[in-house]
């Protein structure tokens, strides 16, 4: 497969969001085993000045679903931040994955030199490539990693391979 801006962004967003959904499944199982309300994990955070678990998922979703529209200078699709349950969070992840699966390589490829402006950085711009590699992917993975760490901190049985997910392994020559 040829490496392109699309192949190093959209499929990675989809895979990591699927892994994130699996984190939630393990969190629910953990809560059932410990006889605690899984909803208590939604407000859990690593530090007082960090966002809680539910907000980490919302922000990862926002970063992923906004990537291609920002490259194209269009308005990202809106998903209101109204999730109150683990089921709501899983539905948000599913909706984000649906949005991402509708993105065609032609929506992203060739946009490496596009000007990307962000409302929270007035008067500044990034190229599409720099936006992808210096902001979109790192910010997305920051929120996925933080969600993972919050659950680990709360005793959920997650390991590195839960975070990495499946690999595209082939037989060695």
N, C-alpha and C positions, 0 to 999 in steps of 0.2 A: 504494500500500500504506500502510495506517495504521501510524504509528509506535507501538510499544508496547515494554514491557520485553522481551518475547520477541524482537521483531524487531531490537532493538539489542544483543542478547547471543548467543543460541543460534546464529543463522545466521553471526554474526561468528566465533564459536568454530569452527564447522565449516569456514568458508572458510580461516581462518588455519591450522588444523591440516592442511588439504589442501595449503596452500602449504608448510608445514613438511615434509610428506612429500616434496614436490618438491625442497626443499633437500637432503634426504637423497639423492635420486636424483642430483642434481648433484654431491654430495660423493663418491658412489661412482664416478661417471664421472671426476671429478678424480683420485681415488686410482688408478684404473686407468691413466689417462694418465700419471701421475707414478710408476707402478709402486710404490705404497706400499699397505700394508694399510689398508683403509677403517676397520678397527677402531681404528686409532691416533687417529682423529678423535674417537672416543667419549669419550676421557679428556682431550681438549684443553680448555683453559680460557683465559679472557682474563687472569685474575690469580690468584695463588696462593690467595687467600681466596674465590674464586668457585667455584660448582659447575661441573663439566665438562659438555660437550655432552649426554651421555646423560641426566644428571640434569636439565638444563634442559628436555628433552623430557618427562621424567616429571612434572616440576612443572607444566608447561603443561597436560598431560593431566589431572593431578589438579585443577587449578583449574577447567578446563572441565567435567569430569564431576561435580564437586561443587556447581556453581552452583545448579541447580534443586533438588536435595535440601536444600541448606542454606536456601533460601528457604522450603521447606515443612517445615523442622524434622525432616527424616528423615535417615537414615544414607546418605552417598554410596556409590555402588558401589565395590568394591575392585578394584584392579588391582595385584598385587604388583610391586614395583620390582626385577625380576629380569632385565631386558634386558641381553644381553651382545653382541649383534650389531646391525648396521644393519637386518637383517630383523626382529629382535625389536622394534626401535624403530618400524619401519613398522607392524608388527602392533599395537603398542600404540596408535599413532595411529588406525589403522583401527577398533580396538575402541572407542576414545573417541568417534570419529565416529558409530559405531553407537549408542552410548548417547545421544548428543546428538540423533540423528535420531528417537529414540523419545520425546523430550520434546515434549509438545503445548503450543501457546501457552497453553492454560488452566492448565498446570502453573506458568506464570511470570506471565502477565498478571494484574493485580489484586493482586499481592503486593508492590507498591511500598511499602506501609506495614507489611508483616510485620516482626516482630522476628527478627533474625538474630543468633544468638550463636555464638561461635567458641571452641573449647576452649583455644586459645592466648591468648585475651583474656578471662580469667575476670572475671565481674562486669560486663562491658561488652556492649553490643549496638549494632547498626546497623539502620536501616530497610532493607527490601529494595532500594529505589532506591539508597540510599547504599552498600549492600554491592556492588551491581552496578557503580556508577560510580566509587566511591572505592577499592574493593579488588579485586573479581573481575576486571574488565576490565583495569585497570592492571597487576595482578600477572600475569595471563595474558600480556599483550603484553610485559611485561618479560622473561619467559622465552623467548618466541618471538624477540624482538629479540636477546637474548643468544645464543641458539642460532645465529641468522643471523650475528651478529658473530663468533662463534667460527669459523664456517666461512669467512667472508670473511678473517679474520685468518690462516687457514691456506691462503689462495690459491684457495678455491673461487670459481668464476665466478658470483657472484650479484649481482644489481642490485636497484634499488628496486622494479621491477615484479615481480620474484620475490617480494618481501615483500608488496607490495600485492595482487598477483594480478589476476584478471580484473575488469573494471568493468562495471556495468550501464548501458552507453551506449545512448542512443537518438538519433535524428536531431533536430537542432536545428530549431526552427520557422522 
